[in-house]
Amino acid sequence: MDKIYVTGGTPLNGTITISGSKNAALPLMATSLLTADTITLSNVPHIADISTMAHLLLQHGTNLLIDASGGNGGHLGGVIQLTSDNINNIEAPYDLVRKMRASVLVLGPLLARFGKARVSLPGGCAIGTRPIDMHLKALTELGAVIELTEGYIDAHVPGGKLTGTDIHFGKISVGATENALMAATLATGTTTIHNAAKEPEITDLANCLVSMGANIDGIGTHTLTINGVESLHGTHYKVICDRIEAGTFMMAAAATRGTLTLEEVDLDVMTATIELLKDIGVHISTPADNTLKVDAHNATLSPKNVSTEAYPGFATDLQAQYMALMLTIDGSCIIEETIFENRFMHVAELSRMGADILIEGYKATVHGGKPLKNAELMATDLRASVCLVIAALAAQGDSVINRMYHIDRGYERIEEKLAKCGAKIRRAR
Ligand code: EPZ
């Protein structure tokens, strides 16, 4: 099981190219199930979750042609061609779904095109129970009959075709919006999704579906109107940049008081992160198109309270990274997690580095400025793991982070990208 060894205390200095978005690429791969034509995706990150989604689609019968250039650990990515003209299995098995909750995104497409699906319930994960009740409610409203048997979702569509309807989500859900959106593209009639999530990854999915012949209005808003079509055709589509990877490296640059230039960044989707880091005193500039320069060299930073929110607010996926940054700054602040019920798993490990953090419900009061001590650390989930990397980079001395597989799920060759910017970091078994 891979570990990361970090010797902290060196400011990052260099340039990093941001990869394609994990959370856009996963639903984009699932769109392959909506058509018999070939979908070609480019800028797909080489990460473990992409490999997992590829294996899931392969066992459904999708044909995959994949860019040979492997990324970290040879994970699939780059340019992927997907052709689902011979789907012979409508079951998504527990052993794959339990590894990656996003596997549930095959449910909507399978129901839309084939009128049936058997998908394992995802179960909980480190950051919370993460139910899928909203996914199932929306698909039921579209005409699916859903039973839960032996830990599986057994779903079928009487008459074979979903029927357009009005869907009202009680709260913002990225995955539920994605499942409903994909399902509605092939439904008979019009579907309006009210209180839809409008994360950039949803916009990317909607734009890709339109390039496949879907009829969608309201893209980029909380109200999506989909006029169902008879069928969808193939497309070539480039995955948007990973705003969470970009935000992660911005926090790492600030935490080490370094200077990083990030390339291939869509500045329009980074506003909340850019404004927050400017507010604490980080100098941020845009020296070229799709390029961000983060300069915290010799900067005097000040802490700032933050609450995670749905887009365009501050992303929950950057909460742990921001906490690590706050630990390097004199003063106290309150970080509130409003999206997930258990997303402070990183606090216990940070405390083992000497961090002074008090958790009260959904709020963490962070007392920063005390030197972080190196330690042997345990990763628990994707973003908590990268938070520990940032803390180790800012601490003095040698730290070890175990269970690197968590990080490999969502970050492409993270130790290579950081080492190129002066970090003393290496991977070993
Ligand atoms: C997506 O997860 C992302 N994953 C998450 O990123 C991200 O944190 C999250 O959206 C919020 O932005 C992918 O896109 C693959 P939700 P998702 O449905 O769709 C509750 C990462 O680190 N809920 O928006 O699962 C849920 O429990 C990952 O890259 C229900 O109650 O998130 C949560 O509290 C982590 N019922 C809240 O809504 C449902 O049916 C938001 O969840 C669905 C969700």
Boltz pocket constraint, residues with backbone or C-beta under 6 A from the ligand:
constraints:
  - pocket:
      binder: B
      contacts: [[A, 22], [A, 23], [A, 24], [A, 26], [A, 101], [A, 102], [A, 128], [A, 129], [A, 130], [A, 131], [A, 132], [A, 133], [A, 134], [A, 135], [A, 136], [A, 171], [A, 172], [A, 173], [A, 174], [A, 175], [A, 176], [A, 197], [A, 201], [A, 316], [A, 317], [A, 339], [A, 340], [A, 341], [A, 382], [A, 383], [A, 410]]
      max_distance: 6.0
